[in-house]
Amino acid sequence: MLEVIDHVGVAVEDIEAALALYRDTFGMPLIHREKVTEQGVDAALLDVGAGHVELLQPLGPETAVGKFISRRGTGLHHVAYRVGDVQQTLERLASAGLRLIDEQPRIGIRGSRVAFLHPTSTGGVLTELVQPANGH
Ligand code: CO
């Protein structure tokens, strides 16, 4: 069950410049910064209402986000929906015929469990499922 939009992911070239816009000009509180080496990103999470904006600066041109930016430019990268049980949701969506990027959930920022669905089976929208860690 997809519950609410947890966050939108935005691919940026310069996370400090993006923070100047989202935190300082838009006024969204910055609640988390994390370098996720295995995903190749420097990430920042900001609060907006009950949801978040996730800024993603690639750690290099060969990372997934780095390739995304060189193909499509900076901008909207993915939409993430909160789920109660990411494993169960993945299994249900896989059996419904959706193509998965992650067959198994992996660890996202703030200790969440996340999995991505392939945009070829979601109308071109890179879609993430997020099961927050307890307390988030
Ligand atoms: Co995300």
Backbone and ligand atoms as CSV (ligand in chain L), in Angstrom:
chain,resi,resn,atom,element,x,y,z
A,1,MET,N,N,0.839,-1.206,0.000
A,1,MET,CA,C,0.000,0.000,0.000
A,1,MET,C,C,0.878,1.262,0.000
A,2,LEU,N,N,0.697,2.095,-1.007
A,2,LEU,CA,C,1.427,3.355,-1.045
A,2,LEU,C,C,0.631,4.384,-0.260
A,3,GLU,N,N,1.226,4.942,0.768
A,3,GLU,CA,C,0.464,5.736,1.733
A,3,GLU,C,C,0.439,7.224,1.397
A,4,VAL,N,N,1.601,7.830,1.410
A,4,VAL,CA,C,1.695,9.264,1.103
A,4,VAL,C,C,2.971,9.486,0.313
A,5,ILE,N,N,3.082,10.669,-0.274
A,5,ILE,CA,C,4.358,11.030,-0.893
A,5,ILE,C,C,5.329,11.367,0.233
A,6,ASP,N,N,6.405,10.586,0.321
A,6,ASP,CA,C,7.410,10.822,1.352
A,6,ASP,C,C,8.323,11.970,0.949
A,7,HIS,N,N,8.794,11.918,-0.297
A,7,HIS,CA,C,9.646,13.011,-0.771
A,7,HIS,C,C,9.710,13.010,-2.296
A,8,VAL,N,N,10.154,14.144,-2.811
A,8,VAL,CA,C,10.579,14.175,-4.203
A,8,VAL,C,C,12.092,14.331,-4.185
A,9,GLY,N,N,12.743,13.596,-5.086
A,9,GLY,CA,C,14.197,13.661,-5.200
A,9,GLY,C,C,14.567,14.603,-6.337
A,10,VAL,N,N,15.482,15.501,-6.059
A,10,VAL,CA,C,15.900,16.501,-7.039
A,10,VAL,C,C,17.398,16.343,-7.278
A,11,ALA,N,N,17.780,16.136,-8.527
A,11,ALA,CA,C,19.196,15.998,-8.880
A,11,ALA,C,C,19.799,17.388,-9.061
A,12,VAL,N,N,20.887,17.642,-8.337
A,12,VAL,CA,C,21.522,18.960,-8.393
A,12,VAL,C,C,23.011,18.796,-8.675
A,13,GLU,N,N,23.600,19.840,-9.240
A,13,GLU,CA,C,25.045,19.806,-9.471
A,13,GLU,C,C,25.809,20.329,-8.271
A,14,ASP,N,N,25.185,21.252,-7.523
A,14,ASP,CA,C,25.859,21.929,-6.414
A,14,ASP,C,C,24.883,21.987,-5.247
A,15,ILE,N,N,25.108,21.114,-4.272
A,15,ILE,CA,C,24.137,20.993,-3.182
A,15,ILE,C,C,24.108,22.251,-2.315
A,16,GLU,N,N,25.230,22.950,-2.207
A,16,GLU,CA,C,25.227,24.186,-1.408
A,16,GLU,C,C,24.379,25.258,-2.085
A,17,ALA,N,N,24.473,25.338,-3.400
A,17,ALA,CA,C,23.644,26.299,-4.133
A,17,ALA,C,C,22.172,25.909,-4.028
A,18,ALA,N,N,21.901,24.595,-4.072
A,18,ALA,CA,C,20.513,24.138,-3.956
A,18,ALA,C,C,19.973,24.421,-2.552
A,19,LEU,N,N,20.833,24.270,-1.534
A,19,LEU,CA,C,20.399,24.568,-0.166
A,19,LEU,C,C,20.110,26.057,0.009
A,20,ALA,N,N,20.867,26.885,-0.686
A,20,ALA,CA,C,20.592,28.323,-0.611
A,20,ALA,C,C,19.182,28.611,-1.107
A,21,LEU,N,N,18.735,27.859,-2.117
A,21,LEU,CA,C,17.371,28.047,-2.617
A,21,LEU,C,C,16.345,27.404,-1.684
A,22,TYR,N,N,16.494,26.098,-1.412
A,22,TYR,CA,C,15.446,25.370,-0.691
A,22,TYR,C,C,15.381,25.733,0.789
A,23,ARG,N,N,16.557,25.860,1.425
A,23,ARG,CA,C,16.574,26.156,2.857
A,23,ARG,C,C,16.416,27.651,3.099
A,24,ASP,N,N,17.250,28.432,2.414
A,24,ASP,CA,C,17.315,29.846,2.766
A,24,ASP,C,C,16.196,30.649,2.113
A,25,THR,N,N,15.922,30.404,0.838
A,25,THR,CA,C,14.913,31.214,0.148
A,25,THR,C,C,13.517,30.626,0.325
A,26,PHE,N,N,13.369,29.316,0.099
A,26,PHE,CA,C,12.056,28.690,0.303
A,26,PHE,C,C,11.733,28.540,1.783
A,27,GLY,N,N,12.761,28.494,2.630
A,27,GLY,CA,C,12.544,28.406,4.078
A,27,GLY,C,C,12.235,27.016,4.585
A,28,MET,N,N,12.649,25.988,3.852
A,28,MET,CA,C,12.409,24.621,4.318
A,28,MET,C,C,13.509,24.224,5.310
A,29,PRO,N,N,13.139,23.735,6.494
A,29,PRO,CA,C,14.160,23.326,7.461
A,29,PRO,C,C,14.982,22.143,6.938
A,30,LEU,N,N,16.298,22.285,7.051
A,30,LEU,CA,C,17.201,21.180,6.704
A,30,LEU,C,C,17.225,20.234,7.892
A,31,ILE,N,N,16.843,18.977,7.674
A,31,ILE,CA,C,16.778,18.055,8.810
A,31,ILE,C,C,17.828,16.964,8.746
A,32,HIS,N,N,18.486,16.806,7.612
A,32,HIS,CA,C,19.448,15.699,7.533
A,32,HIS,C,C,20.410,15.919,6.381
A,33,ARG,N,N,21.686,15.620,6.642
A,33,ARG,CA,C,22.696,15.592,5.581
A,33,ARG,C,C,23.401,14.252,5.667
A,34,GLU,N,N,23.650,13.643,4.517
A,34,GLU,CA,C,24.321,12.346,4.543
A,34,GLU,C,C,24.979,12.070,3.203
A,35,LYS,N,N,26.218,11.590,3.257
A,35,LYS,CA,C,26.886,11.129,2.053
A,35,LYS,C,C,26.668,9.629,1.979
A,36,VAL,N,N,25.970,9.167,0.950
A,36,VAL,CA,C,25.686,7.743,0.811
A,36,VAL,C,C,26.582,7.209,-0.297
A,37,THR,N,N,27.740,6.678,0.124
A,37,THR,CA,C,28.758,6.283,-0.851
A,37,THR,C,C,28.244,5.203,-1.798
A,38,GLU,N,N,27.514,4.218,-1.259
A,38,GLU,CA,C,27.073,3.111,-2.120
A,38,GLU,C,C,26.034,3.563,-3.142
A,39,GLN,N,N,25.359,4.688,-2.887
A,39,GLN,CA,C,24.446,5.216,-3.907
A,39,GLN,C,C,25.080,6.358,-4.686
A,40,GLY,N,N,26.309,6.733,-4.292
A,40,GLY,CA,C,27.046,7.742,-5.044
A,40,GLY,C,C,26.484,9.140,-4.932
A,41,VAL,N,N,25.885,9.462,-3.778
A,41,VAL,CA,C,25.293,10.796,-3.645
A,41,VAL,C,C,25.649,11.462,-2.320
A,42,ASP,N,N,25.696,12.775,-2.398
A,42,ASP,CA,C,25.673,13.620,-1.214
A,42,ASP,C,C,24.225,14.097,-1.122
A,43,ALA,N,N,23.542,13.757,-0.032
A,43,ALA,CA,C,22.105,13.998,0.050
A,43,ALA,C,C,21.767,14.970,1.175
A,44,ALA,N,N,20.716,15.733,0.948
A,44,ALA,CA,C,20.178,16.614,1.987
A,44,ALA,C,C,18.667,16.436,1.992
A,45,LEU,N,N,18.118,16.378,3.200
A,45,LEU,CA,C,16.674,16.200,3.341
A,45,LEU,C,C,16.094,17.428,4.034
A,46,LEU,N,N,15.066,17.993,3.415
A,46,LEU,CA,C,14.421,19.174,3.986
A,46,LEU,C,C,12.955,18.866,4.233
A,47,ASP,N,N,12.423,19.496,5.260
A,47,ASP,CA,C,11.009,19.328,5.588
A,47,ASP,C,C,10.156,20.272,4.764
A,48,VAL,N,N,9.047,19.739,4.255
A,48,VAL,CA,C,8.012,20.625,3.715
A,48,VAL,C,C,6.670,19.985,4.053
A,49,GLY,N,N,5.968,20.596,4.983
A,49,GLY,CA,C,4.743,19.976,5.496
A,49,GLY,C,C,5.052,18.624,6.071
A,50,ALA,N,N,4.232,17.622,5.719
A,50,ALA,CA,C,4.464,16.263,6.215
A,50,ALA,C,C,5.477,15.524,5.354
A,51,GLY,N,N,5.886,16.109,4.242
A,51,GLY,CA,C,6.802,15.440,3.332
A,51,GLY,C,C,8.169,16.093,3.311
A,52,HIS,N,N,8.960,15.676,2.349
A,52,HIS,CA,C,10.335,16.148,2.271
A,52,HIS,C,C,10.728,16.425,0.831
A,53,VAL,N,N,11.775,17.206,0.709
A,53,VAL,CA,C,12.513,17.316,-0.543
A,53,VAL,C,C,13.886,16.714,-0.281
A,54,GLU,N,N,14.328,15.861,-1.198
A,54,GLU,CA,C,15.636,15.226,-1.084
A,54,GLU,C,C,16.522,15.772,-2.206
A,55,LEU,N,N,17.553,16.488,-1.825
A,55,LEU,CA,C,18.500,17.012,-2.811
A,55,LEU,C,C,19.624,16.004,-2.976
A,56,LEU,N,N,19.984,15.721,-4.216
A,56,LEU,CA,C,20.989,14.702,-4.505
A,56,LEU,C,C,22.074,15.269,-5.406
A,57,GLN,N,N,23.256,15.386,-4.842
A,57,GLN,CA,C,24.400,15.780,-5.677
A,57,GLN,C,C,25.251,14.545,-5.922
A,58,PRO,N,N,25.497,14.212,-7.192
A,58,PRO,CA,C,26.285,13.003,-7.460
A,58,PRO,C,C,27.719,13.148,-6.957
A,59,LEU,N,N,28.288,12.040,-6.488
A,59,LEU,CA,C,29.685,12.044,-6.038
A,59,LEU,C,C,30.643,11.920,-7.221
A,60,GLY,N,N,30.125,11.611,-8.399
A,60,GLY,CA,C,30.974,11.529,-9.589
A,60,GLY,C,C,30.116,11.311,-10.813
A,61,PRO,N,N,30.689,11.497,-11.999
A,61,PRO,CA,C,29.911,11.388,-13.240
A,61,PRO,C,C,29.451,9.961,-13.549
A,62,GLU,N,N,30.104,8.950,-12.955
A,62,GLU,CA,C,29.734,7.562,-13.257
A,62,GLU,C,C,28.673,7.004,-12.307
A,63,THR,N,N,28.240,7.804,-11.346
A,63,THR,CA,C,27.173,7.365,-10.446
A,63,THR,C,C,25.830,7.455,-11.168
A,64,ALA,N,N,24.804,6.842,-10.583
A,64,ALA,CA,C,23.481,6.854,-11.221
A,64,ALA,C,C,22.970,8.279,-11.411
A,65,VAL,N,N,23.111,9.100,-10.377
A,65,VAL,CA,C,22.611,10.474,-10.493
A,65,VAL,C,C,23.504,11.294,-11.431
A,66,GLY,N,N,24.807,11.005,-11.417
A,66,GLY,CA,C,25.712,11.678,-12.339
A,66,GLY,C,C,25.338,11.398,-13.791
A,67,LYS,N,N,25.012,10.143,-14.080
A,67,LYS,CA,C,24.600,9.775,-15.435
A,67,LYS,C,C,23.259,10.408,-15.797
A,68,PHE,N,N,22.372,10.446,-14.809
A,68,PHE,CA,C,21.064,11.072,-15.021
A,68,PHE,C,C,21.245,12.527,-15.453
A,69,ILE,N,N,22.112,13.255,-14.722
A,69,ILE,CA,C,22.308,14.676,-15.024
A,69,ILE,C,C,22.942,14.859,-16.402
A,70,SER,N,N,23.891,13.978,-16.758
A,70,SER,CA,C,24.511,14.180,-18.070
A,70,SER,C,C,23.546,13.824,-19.195
A,71,ARG,N,N,22.565,12.949,-18.927
A,71,ARG,CA,C,21.567,12.592,-19.934
A,71,ARG,C,C,20.434,13.608,-19.997
A,72,ARG,N,N,19.939,14.000,-18.837
A,72,ARG,CA,C,18.682,14.771,-18.807
A,72,ARG,C,C,18.797,16.127,-18.139
A,73,GLY,N,N,19.961,16.408,-17.567
A,73,GLY,CA,C,20.118,17.682,-16.872
A,73,GLY,C,C,19.650,17.592,-15.428
A,74,THR,N,N,19.861,18.655,-14.691
A,74,THR,CA,C,19.424,18.675,-13.296
A,74,THR,C,C,17.901,18.797,-13.253
A,75,GLY,N,N,17.338,18.517,-12.085
A,75,GLY,CA,C,15.891,18.673,-11.935
A,75,GLY,C,C,15.270,17.483,-11.253
A,76,LEU,N,N,13.960,17.351,-11.436
A,76,LEU,CA,C,13.201,16.305,-10.759
A,76,LEU,C,C,13.756,14.922,-11.120
A,77,HIS,N,N,14.098,14.142,-10.127
A,77,HIS,CA,C,14.760,12.855,-10.345
A,77,HIS,C,C,13.850,11.680,-10.022
A,78,HIS,N,N,13.184,11.715,-8.876
A,78,HIS,CA,C,12.277,10.619,-8.532
A,78,HIS,C,C,11.204,11.068,-7.552
A,79,VAL,N,N,10.152,10.262,-7.471
A,79,VAL,CA,C,9.092,10.462,-6.483
A,79,VAL,C,C,9.125,9.261,-5.549
A,80,ALA,N,N,9.046,9.521,-4.253
A,80,ALA,CA,C,9.109,8.446,-3.265
A,80,ALA,C,C,7.815,8.380,-2.467
A,81,TYR,N,N,7.264,7.185,-2.407
A,81,TYR,CA,C,6.044,6.942,-1.646
A,81,TYR,C,C,6.375,6.169,-0.388
A,82,ARG,N,N,5.739,6.549,0.704
A,82,ARG,CA,C,5.949,5.838,1.957
A,82,ARG,C,C,5.089,4.576,1.978
A,83,VAL,N,N,5.677,3.493,2.443
A,83,VAL,CA,C,4.955,2.226,2.571
A,83,VAL,C,C,5.212,1.663,3.966
A,84,GLY,N,N,4.282,0.833,4.406
A,84,GLY,CA,C,4.446,0.220,5.723
A,84,GLY,C,C,5.470,-0.902,5.699
A,85,ASP,N,N,5.488,-1.648,4.594
A,85,ASP,CA,C,6.365,-2.812,4.493
A,85,ASP,C,C,6.922,-2.864,3.071
A,86,VAL,N,N,8.152,-2.442,2.921
A,86,VAL,CA,C,8.714,-2.296,1.573
A,86,VAL,C,C,8.894,-3.658,0.895
A,87,GLN,N,N,9.270,-4.661,1.664
A,87,GLN,CA,C,9.464,-6.004,1.104
A,87,GLN,C,C,8.160,-6.550,0.520
A,88,GLN,N,N,7.110,-6.441,1.310
A,88,GLN,CA,C,5.799,-6.944,0.888
A,88,GLN,C,C,5.282,-6.168,-0.336
A,89,THR,N,N,5.485,-4.848,-0.312
A,89,THR,CA,C,5.036,-4.029,-1.433
A,89,THR,C,C,5.788,-4.383,-2.708
A,90,LEU,N,N,7.105,-4.593,-2.584
A,90,LEU,CA,C,7.914,-4.989,-3.742
A,90,LEU,C,C,7.414,-6.289,-4.347
A,91,GLU,N,N,7.136,-7.246,-3.482
A,91,GLU,CA,C,6.671,-8.551,-3.971
A,91,GLU,C,C,5.341,-8.406,-4.694
A,92,ARG,N,N,4.455,-7.600,-4.131
A,92,ARG,CA,C,3.152,-7.413,-4.760
A,92,ARG,C,C,3.299,-6.729,-6.124
A,93,LEU,N,N,4.143,-5.711,-6.204
A,93,LEU,CA,C,4.304,-4.984,-7.458
A,93,LEU,C,C,5.030,-5.825,-8.500
A,94,ALA,N,N,5.986,-6.647,-8.048
A,94,ALA,CA,C,6.681,-7.537,-8.979
A,94,ALA,C,C,5.707,-8.556,-9.554
A,95,SER,N,N,4.833,-9.084,-8.701
A,95,SER,CA,C,3.889,-10.074,-9.220
A,95,SER,C,C,2.810,-9.422,-10.068
A,96,ALA,N,N,2.638,-8.109,-9.945
A,96,ALA,CA,C,1.741,-7.382,-10.845
A,96,ALA,C,C,2.417,-7.067,-12.178
A,97,GLY,N,N,3.691,-7.447,-12.312
A,97,GLY,CA,C,4.378,-7.312,-13.589
A,97,GLY,C,C,5.280,-6.101,-13.697
A,98,LEU,N,N,5.442,-5.348,-12.628
A,98,LEU,CA,C,6.314,-4.182,-12.701
A,98,LEU,C,C,7.779,-4.603,-12.688
A,99,ARG,N,N,8.577,-3.832,-13.416
A,99,ARG,CA,C,10.007,-4.089,-13.447
A,99,ARG,C,C,10.660,-3.351,-12.272
A,100,LEU,N,N,11.483,-4.079,-11.546
A,100,LEU,CA,C,12.116,-3.504,-10.361
A,100,LEU,C,C,13.570,-3.167,-10.659
A,101,ILE,N,N,14.061,-2.086,-10.091
A,101,ILE,CA,C,15.507,-1.841,-10.081
A,101,ILE,C,C,16.115,-2.621,-8.928
A,102,ASP,N,N,15.448,-2.589,-7.780
A,102,ASP,CA,C,15.916,-3.315,-6.596
A,102,ASP,C,C,15.008,-4.507,-6.322
A,103,GLU,N,N,15.569,-5.693,-6.481
A,103,GLU,CA,C,14.800,-6.902,-6.151
A,103,GLU,C,C,14.625,-7.027,-4.640
A,104,GLN,N,N,15.592,-6.479,-3.929
A,104,GLN,CA,C,15.555,-6.487,-2.467
A,104,GLN,C,C,15.712,-5.050,-1.980
A,105,PRO,N,N,15.042,-4.706,-0.881
A,105,PRO,CA,C,15.221,-3.356,-0.335
A,105,PRO,C,C,16.672,-3.122,0.067
A,106,ARG,N,N,17.081,-1.863,-0.031
A,106,ARG,CA,C,18.402,-1.504,0.485
A,106,ARG,C,C,18.252,-0.363,1.477
A,107,ILE,N,N,19.355,-0.023,2.105
A,107,ILE,CA,C,19.304,1.014,3.133
A,107,ILE,C,C,19.424,2.390,2.477
A,108,GLY,N,N,18.453,3.233,2.762
A,108,GLY,CA,C,18.490,4.604,2.258
A,108,GLY,C,C,18.951,5.550,3.352
A,109,ILE,N,N,18.705,6.845,3.162
A,109,ILE,CA,C,19.173,7.784,4.175
A,109,ILE,C,C,18.317,7.669,5.431
A,110,ARG,N,N,18.879,8.072,6.542
A,110,ARG,CA,C,18.265,8.003,7.878
A,110,ARG,C,C,17.844,6.583,8.252
A,111,GLY,N,N,18.574,5.590,7.721
A,111,GLY,CA,C,18.292,4.213,8.105
A,111,GLY,C,C,16.999,3.649,7.540
A,112,SER,N,N,16.413,4.342,6.554
A,112,SER,CA,C,15.173,3.827,5.960
A,112,SER,C,C,15.481,2.613,5.079
A,113,ARG,N,N,14.456,1.860,4.753
A,113,ARG,CA,C,14.589,0.783,3.764
A,113,ARG,C,C,13.897,1.261,2.498
A,114,VAL,N,N,14.616,1.193,1.387
A,114,VAL,CA,C,14.091,1.759,0.150
A,114,VAL,C,C,14.261,0.771,-0.996
A,115,ALA,N,N,13.459,0.960,-2.033
A,115,ALA,CA,C,13.607,0.185,-3.263
A,115,ALA,C,C,13.065,1.033,-4.400
A,116,PHE,N,N,13.720,0.905,-5.568
A,116,PHE,CA,C,13.312,1.674,-6.736
A,116,PHE,C,C,12.628,0.770,-7.759
A,117,LEU,N,N,11.592,1.334,-8.382
A,117,LEU,CA,C,10.911,0.677,-9.500
A,117,LEU,C,C,11.459,1.274,-10.786
A,118,HIS,N,N,11.527,0.467,-11.826
A,118,HIS,CA,C,12.121,0.939,-13.071
A,118,HIS,C,C,11.166,1.863,-13.821
A,119,PRO,N,N,11.667,3.013,-14.287
A,119,PRO,CA,C,10.768,3.969,-14.954
A,119,PRO,C,C,10.105,3.434,-16.222
A,120,THR,N,N,10.686,2.364,-16.821
A,120,THR,CA,C,10.013,1.825,-18.012
A,120,THR,C,C,8.666,1.201,-17.676
A,121,SER,N,N,8.439,0.836,-16.413
A,121,SER,CA,C,7.129,0.275,-16.092
A,121,SER,C,C,6.284,1.225,-15.257
A,122,THR,N,N,6.741,2.474,-15.104
A,122,THR,CA,C,5.946,3.458,-14.362
A,122,THR,C,C,5.766,4.736,-15.175
A,123,GLY,N,N,5.664,4.572,-16.477
A,123,GLY,CA,C,5.384,5.729,-17.323
A,123,GLY,C,C,6.475,6.783,-17.328
A,124,GLY,N,N,7.707,6.343,-17.095
A,124,GLY,CA,C,8.820,7.283,-17.174
A,124,GLY,C,C,9.184,7.956,-15.868
A,125,VAL,N,N,8.439,7.641,-14.796
A,125,VAL,CA,C,8.721,8.263,-13.498
A,125,VAL,C,C,9.532,7.290,-12.643
A,126,LEU,N,N,10.771,7.648,-12.351
A,126,LEU,CA,C,11.549,6.836,-11.410
A,126,LEU,C,C,10.842,6.896,-10.061
A,127,THR,N,N,10.463,5.739,-9.546
A,127,THR,CA,C,9.603,5.661,-8.364
A,127,THR,C,C,10.315,4.899,-7.264
A,128,GLU,N,N,10.304,5.473,-6.074
A,128,GLU,CA,C,10.969,4.876,-4.913
A,128,GLU,C,C,9.910,4.531,-3.873
A,129,LEU,N,N,10.091,3.398,-3.237
A,129,LEU,CA,C,9.277,3.044,-2.070
A,129,LEU,C,C,10.153,3.235,-0.834
A,130,VAL,N,N,9.597,3.848,0.193
A,130,VAL,CA,C,10.363,4.131,1.416
A,130,VAL,C,C,9.623,3.598,2.619
A,131,GLN,N,N,10.321,2.774,3.370
A,131,GLN,CA,C,9.820,2.346,4.675
A,131,GLN,C,C,10.713,3.030,5.702
A,132,PRO,N,N,10.197,4.070,6.353
A,132,PRO,CA,C,11.065,4.818,7.273
A,132,PRO,C,C,11.530,3.944,8.426
A,133,ALA,N,N,12.718,4.276,8.946
A,133,ALA,CA,C,13.163,3.631,10.173
A,133,ALA,C,C,12.232,4.057,11.295
A,134,ASN,N,N,12.161,3.262,12.331
A,134,ASN,CA,C,11.288,3.602,13.452
A,134,ASN,C,C,11.647,4.978,13.996
A,135,GLY,N,N,10.627,5.760,14.266
A,135,GLY,CA,C,10.851,7.082,14.832
A,135,GLY,C,C,10.899,8.194,13.798
A,136,HIS,N,N,10.841,7.830,12.505
A,136,HIS,CA,C,10.842,8.874,11.479
A,136,HIS,C,C,9.518,8.885,10.729
L,1,CO,CO,CO,14.714,9.283,-2.510
